[in-house]
């Protein structure tokens, strides 16, 4: 999978898409095939370290659209 993973804080201009292994699904989780994504202001703040209680490493990107491709039928 591809993701904006931060393992240290810095300017948003340093964000780069990285290839990562797809995580194993836990009970109740779904896998989404993302068709569109955006970087929103809270992603920028997180990348810059303005959320002091947010643990690293962290994958950014809560704004996305796609379709569920794996997970519970419900």
C-alpha angles and dihedrals in degrees: 000000000000123000146159098248119180120197094166133026123253144124118323088238087072094061113120133176111250132193112240134172113263110256122244111255118243122210111293095017127117134206116231125201100219117220098174135012139177139199108234130194093266090054089054091048090050092049090051092050098250092134100069095185095052110107124228138260092053134170113222127212125083094163109080143125128211144108134285109250102170138021143070117341091235 
